[in-house]
Amino acid sequence: MNNRQAFPVDDLPRVPIAHLPTPIDHLPNLSRYLGGPEIFVKRDDQTGLATGGNKARKLEFLIAEALEASADCVITAGSTQSNHARQTAAAARRAGLEPHLVLYAAGGNPPETSTGNVLIDRLLGAIIHWTAEKAPYTGAIKRVEHVLKANEQRPFVIPYGGSNATGIMGYAAAMREVGEQIEEIGTFDAQVFATSSGGMQAGMILGAYLTGSLFDTRLLGISVDEQAETLAQRVANLVNDGARLLGLDWRINDDVPDINDDYLGSGYAVIGDLEREAIRLLAEKEGLLVDPVYTGRALGGLIDLIRRGEFTKGQRVLFWHTGGTAALFAFADNLLKSRPPA
Ligand SMILES: Cc1ncc(COP(=O)(O)O)c(C=O)c1O
């Protein structure tokens, strides 16, 4: 199947809330500085929804499902500085739904200051339920759902990271979008991105299959918080759930998702030299900001892989900027560490 043929994702309910297509920008200064491949960036930080990010694409399908279910409110969960929670709150507001966010914080205590994504959540009027549960879908979320139903509300639960068969369709559709852009600007040897709940990577694999380009370009996920083997299994399950939803006979195995877990550092959202260098390099060479938790880590990984010769001169690499820059403010002190005062 090529890009212009019937695309089964188009048959699913979808609300147009993301700014699409997102541009692809060339990064000539960073490419020259590193002396490796030509680096391009897919600007999914420009999708809209209260500072942008990759969840906007998933939410086009998830919010449509909530509306079809006649929901009047949505519930989702994440960490304190969750980009997914912030974009879900914004999408819910656009759709006239009340946003409930179950946010993890140590001890279940809200942070003393509202900054970064928490500030935006509050400005969006999201109802925040703080929890000490790291996996709240069977606990805290169920309790919030129960209370809302008892109040005669109609909640719709959006999964962790927006990653289920429905959510991943956002990135299946994104692969068609990139396929059309490639016709204009030329192809890539690799596409590199942060992977965490795995939904984006799963959608990309499914979309690459649907556009007939699976294995044409390496789709390399830099894991932010999970061992490659565990995450690959989750990604493969999501791809297959998506294929099932579209009524396809095709399935993949868990050795297909290409995941590098060399950059987990000291854990999720623990900022190290890798992230600090990547953020500064991109800012100083290209005037572009990545975030400390996801895209900073993934870009740091890409820079290291280029230095190790995994990507070389003459190649072309597309780095997906998947958003999260609102979180920069929440990590201000850490990001300025070891930088001489201005
Ligand atoms: C900025 C950013 N980039 C990448 C990701 C990873 O996407 P996924 O959870 O679909 O793997 C996330 C997830 O929250 C994110 O917030």
The ligand as an ORCA input file, in Angstrom:
! r2SCAN-3c Opt
* xyz 0 1
  C       7.748     14.991     25.728
  C       7.502     13.526     25.585
  N       8.194     12.854     24.643
  C       8.042     11.518     24.480
  C       7.168     10.797     25.272
  C       7.077      9.323     25.054
  O       5.951      8.965     24.325
  P       5.271      7.556     24.599
  O       4.761      7.600     26.008
  O       4.192      7.453     23.595
  O       6.307      6.508     24.451
  C       6.426     11.455     26.257
  C       5.510     10.701     27.125
  O       4.950     11.204     28.048
  C       6.596     12.857     26.416
  O       5.908     13.543     27.344
*
